[in-house]
Amino acid sequence: MASRKVMIKKLDILSVGKIQALVLAVLGLIIGVFIALMSLSMGTAMGNNSPMAGLVGGIGAIIFIPLFYAVIGFIGGIITAVVYNLAASAIGGIEMEFDYTNDQL
């Protein structure tokens, strides 16, 4: 097995933005589910006679938090890729080492 070093010189800006948006949307969904569960349980614990208030808040959390996180992730991913590209052009990119076999070339 041989080893080979490669350097990441430039990132595709939209690609990084889309990946970051997806990662943060999944994180936002997990957080939204926890907030929805807490909203439902707190409404019951406080003696709220209308469970609809907790249900509406919970559904809102499951829908809006992932969307908000996705938008923030997309913008943050674009900014990160632009900054990386500027830094990589000034001082070089990230070096990575990969192992491969001769039939993988």
PyRosetta script that sets phi, psi and omega in degrees:
from pyrosetta import init, pose_from_sequence

init()
pose = pose_from_sequence("MASRKVMIKKLDILSVGKIQALVLAVLGLIIGVFIALMSLSMGTAMGNNSPMAGLVGGIGAIIFIPLFYAVIGFIGGIITAVVYNLAASAIGGIEMEFDYTNDQL")
pose.set_psi(1, 130.9)
pose.set_omega(1, -178.8)
pose.set_phi(2, -101.3)
pose.set_psi(2, 163.1)
pose.set_omega(2, 179.4)
pose.set_phi(3, -121.9)
pose.set_psi(3, 145.9)
pose.set_omega(3, -178.1)
pose.set_phi(4, -143.6)
pose.set_psi(4, 134.9)
pose.set_omega(4, 176.8)
pose.set_phi(5, -95.6)
pose.set_psi(5, 138.5)
pose.set_omega(5, 174.3)
pose.set_phi(6, -130.3)
pose.set_psi(6, 157.0)
pose.set_omega(6, 179.2)
pose.set_phi(7, -121.8)
pose.set_psi(7, 132.0)
pose.set_omega(7, 174.9)
pose.set_phi(8, -86.9)
pose.set_psi(8, 106.1)
pose.set_omega(8, -176.3)
pose.set_phi(9, -92.0)
pose.set_psi(9, -29.2)
pose.set_omega(9, -175.8)
pose.set_phi(10, -150.9)
pose.set_psi(10, 143.1)
pose.set_omega(10, 176.3)
pose.set_phi(11, -108.1)
pose.set_psi(11, 142.0)
pose.set_omega(11, 173.5)
pose.set_phi(12, -74.8)
pose.set_psi(12, 120.8)
pose.set_omega(12, -170.6)
pose.set_phi(13, -63.2)
pose.set_psi(13, -47.8)
pose.set_omega(13, -178.9)
pose.set_phi(14, -67.8)
pose.set_psi(14, -33.9)
pose.set_omega(14, 178.8)
pose.set_phi(15, -63.2)
pose.set_psi(15, -45.7)
pose.set_omega(15, 178.4)
pose.set_phi(16, -64.6)
pose.set_psi(16, -40.8)
pose.set_omega(16, 178.7)
pose.set_phi(17, -61.3)
pose.set_psi(17, -42.4)
pose.set_omega(17, -179.4)
pose.set_phi(18, -67.7)
pose.set_psi(18, -42.4)
pose.set_omega(18, 179.5)
pose.set_phi(19, -64.2)
pose.set_psi(19, -45.1)
pose.set_omega(19, 179.8)
pose.set_phi(20, -63.9)
pose.set_psi(20, -37.2)
pose.set_omega(20, 177.0)
pose.set_phi(21, -63.0)
pose.set_psi(21, -43.6)
pose.set_omega(21, 179.6)
pose.set_phi(22, -66.0)
pose.set_psi(22, -43.5)
pose.set_omega(22, -179.4)
pose.set_phi(23, -61.8)
pose.set_psi(23, -46.1)
pose.set_omega(23, -179.1)
pose.set_phi(24, -72.8)
pose.set_psi(24, -28.5)
pose.set_omega(24, 175.4)
pose.set_phi(25, -65.0)
pose.set_psi(25, -40.3)
pose.set_omega(25, 177.2)
pose.set_phi(26, -65.3)
pose.set_psi(26, -43.2)
pose.set_omega(26, 176.6)
pose.set_phi(27, -61.4)
pose.set_psi(27, -41.9)
pose.set_omega(27, 177.8)
pose.set_phi(28, -63.9)
pose.set_psi(28, -35.0)
pose.set_omega(28, 176.8)
pose.set_phi(29, -65.4)
pose.set_psi(29, -42.4)
pose.set_omega(29, 178.2)
pose.set_phi(30, -62.5)
pose.set_psi(30, -46.0)
pose.set_omega(30, 178.9)
pose.set_phi(31, -64.5)
pose.set_psi(31, -39.8)
pose.set_omega(31, 178.7)
pose.set_phi(32, -62.0)
pose.set_psi(32, -38.6)
pose.set_omega(32, 177.7)
pose.set_phi(33, -64.6)
pose.set_psi(33, -43.6)
pose.set_omega(33, 177.9)
pose.set_phi(34, -62.6)
pose.set_psi(34, -42.1)
pose.set_omega(34, 179.0)
pose.set_phi(35, -65.7)
pose.set_psi(35, -38.8)
pose.set_omega(35, 178.4)
pose.set_phi(36, -63.5)
pose.set_psi(36, -43.4)
pose.set_omega(36, 178.4)
pose.set_phi(37, -64.6)
pose.set_psi(37, -40.9)
pose.set_omega(37, 178.3)
pose.set_phi(38, -66.6)
pose.set_psi(38, -37.9)
pose.set_omega(38, 179.4)
pose.set_phi(39, -63.6)
pose.set_psi(39, -43.7)
pose.set_omega(39, 178.9)
pose.set_phi(40, -66.7)
pose.set_psi(40, -42.7)
pose.set_omega(40, -177.4)
pose.set_phi(41, -71.9)
pose.set_psi(41, -36.3)
pose.set_omega(41, 179.2)
pose.set_phi(42, -69.0)
pose.set_psi(42, -36.1)
pose.set_omega(42, 176.9)
pose.set_phi(43, -63.0)
pose.set_psi(43, -39.1)
pose.set_omega(43, 178.2)
pose.set_phi(44, -71.5)
pose.set_psi(44, -42.4)
pose.set_omega(44, -177.0)
pose.set_phi(45, -67.3)
pose.set_psi(45, -31.5)
pose.set_omega(45, -178.6)
pose.set_phi(46, -85.4)
pose.set_psi(46, 3.0)
pose.set_omega(46, 176.7)
pose.set_phi(47, 77.2)
pose.set_psi(47, 23.8)
pose.set_omega(47, 178.3)
pose.set_phi(48, -67.0)
pose.set_psi(48, 124.3)
pose.set_omega(48, -178.0)
pose.set_phi(49, -74.9)
pose.set_psi(49, -17.4)
pose.set_omega(49, -178.7)
pose.set_phi(50, -109.4)
pose.set_psi(50, 101.6)
pose.set_omega(50, 178.6)
pose.set_phi(51, -70.8)
pose.set_psi(51, -8.1)
pose.set_omega(51, 179.8)
pose.set_phi(52, -65.5)
pose.set_psi(52, -31.9)
pose.set_omega(52, 179.9)
pose.set_phi(53, -62.7)
pose.set_psi(53, -45.8)
pose.set_omega(53, 177.9)
pose.set_phi(54, -66.8)
pose.set_psi(54, -36.6)
pose.set_omega(54, -179.5)
pose.set_phi(55, -67.4)
pose.set_psi(55, -43.7)
pose.set_omega(55, 179.3)
pose.set_phi(56, -65.0)
pose.set_psi(56, -43.5)
pose.set_omega(56, 177.7)
pose.set_phi(57, -63.3)
pose.set_psi(57, -38.8)
pose.set_omega(57, 179.5)
pose.set_phi(58, -67.3)
pose.set_psi(58, -43.1)
pose.set_omega(58, 178.8)
pose.set_phi(59, -66.8)
pose.set_psi(59, -38.9)
pose.set_omega(59, 176.5)
pose.set_phi(60, -60.6)
pose.set_psi(60, -40.1)
pose.set_omega(60, 179.4)
pose.set_phi(61, -65.9)
pose.set_psi(61, -39.8)
pose.set_omega(61, -178.7)
pose.set_phi(62, -69.2)
pose.set_psi(62, -28.6)
pose.set_omega(62, -178.6)
pose.set_phi(63, -90.2)
pose.set_psi(63, -49.7)
pose.set_omega(63, -169.3)
pose.set_phi(64, -82.8)
pose.set_psi(64, -33.3)
pose.set_omega(64, 180.0)
pose.set_phi(65, -64.7)
pose.set_psi(65, -47.1)
pose.set_omega(65, 177.1)
pose.set_phi(66, -62.0)
pose.set_psi(66, -37.2)
pose.set_omega(66, 178.0)
pose.set_phi(67, -64.8)
pose.set_psi(67, -44.0)
pose.set_omega(67, 178.8)
pose.set_phi(68, -62.5)
pose.set_psi(68, -45.8)
pose.set_omega(68, 179.5)
pose.set_phi(69, -63.6)
pose.set_psi(69, -37.1)
pose.set_omega(69, 179.7)
pose.set_phi(70, -64.9)
pose.set_psi(70, -42.8)
pose.set_omega(70, 179.3)
pose.set_phi(71, -64.6)
pose.set_psi(71, -45.7)
pose.set_omega(71, 178.8)
pose.set_phi(72, -63.9)
pose.set_psi(72, -39.8)
pose.set_omega(72, 178.5)
pose.set_phi(73, -64.2)
pose.set_psi(73, -40.2)
pose.set_omega(73, 179.4)
pose.set_phi(74, -64.1)
pose.set_psi(74, -47.1)
pose.set_omega(74, 179.2)
pose.set_phi(75, -64.2)
pose.set_psi(75, -43.9)
pose.set_omega(75, 178.8)
pose.set_phi(76, -64.2)
pose.set_psi(76, -37.7)
pose.set_omega(76, 178.0)
pose.set_phi(77, -65.2)
pose.set_psi(77, -40.2)
pose.set_omega(77, 177.7)
pose.set_phi(78, -64.6)
pose.set_psi(78, -45.0)
pose.set_omega(78, 179.0)
pose.set_phi(79, -62.6)
pose.set_psi(79, -43.5)
pose.set_omega(79, 179.0)
pose.set_phi(80, -60.6)
pose.set_psi(80, -44.2)
pose.set_omega(80, -179.2)
pose.set_phi(81, -65.6)
pose.set_psi(81, -39.9)
pose.set_omega(81, 178.6)
pose.set_phi(82, -64.1)
pose.set_psi(82, -45.8)
pose.set_omega(82, 179.4)
pose.set_phi(83, -63.9)
pose.set_psi(83, -42.3)
pose.set_omega(83, 177.9)
pose.set_phi(84, -60.9)
pose.set_psi(84, -46.2)
pose.set_omega(84, -179.3)
pose.set_phi(85, -60.5)
pose.set_psi(85, -39.6)
pose.set_omega(85, 177.3)
pose.set_phi(86, -65.7)
pose.set_psi(86, -45.0)
pose.set_omega(86, 179.9)
pose.set_phi(87, -66.4)
pose.set_psi(87, -41.2)
pose.set_omega(87, -179.1)
pose.set_phi(88, -66.5)
pose.set_psi(88, -34.7)
pose.set_omega(88, 178.4)
pose.set_phi(89, -71.5)
pose.set_psi(89, -26.3)
pose.set_omega(89, -178.7)
pose.set_phi(90, -84.7)
pose.set_psi(90, -43.0)
pose.set_omega(90, -173.0)
pose.set_phi(91, -124.4)
pose.set_psi(91, 1.1)
pose.set_omega(91, -179.3)
pose.set_phi(92, 102.3)
pose.set_psi(92, 161.7)
pose.set_omega(92, -176.2)
pose.set_phi(93, -90.8)
pose.set_psi(93, -170.5)
pose.set_omega(93, 177.5)
pose.set_phi(94, -84.2)
pose.set_psi(94, 129.0)
pose.set_omega(94, 176.3)
pose.set_phi(95, -91.3)
pose.set_psi(95, 135.7)
pose.set_omega(95, 177.8)
pose.set_phi(96, -129.8)
pose.set_psi(96, 148.5)
pose.set_omega(96, 179.7)
pose.set_phi(97, -116.4)
pose.set_psi(97, 130.6)
pose.set_omega(97, -178.7)
pose.set_phi(98, -121.4)
pose.set_psi(98, 144.0)
pose.set_omega(98, 171.2)
pose.set_phi(99, -97.2)
pose.set_psi(99, 141.6)
pose.set_omega(99, 179.3)
pose.set_phi(100, -151.1)
pose.set_psi(100, 160.4)
pose.set_omega(100, 173.2)
pose.set_phi(101, -101.2)
pose.set_psi(101, 165.9)
pose.set_omega(101, -175.6)
pose.set_phi(102, -63.9)
pose.set_psi(102, -27.8)
pose.set_omega(102, 179.9)
pose.set_phi(103, -80.1)
pose.set_psi(103, -5.7)
pose.set_omega(103, 178.7)
pose.set_phi(104, -88.4)
pose.set_psi(104, -8.4)
pose.set_omega(104, -179.5)
pose.set_phi(105, -78.2)
pose.dump_pdb("model.pdb")
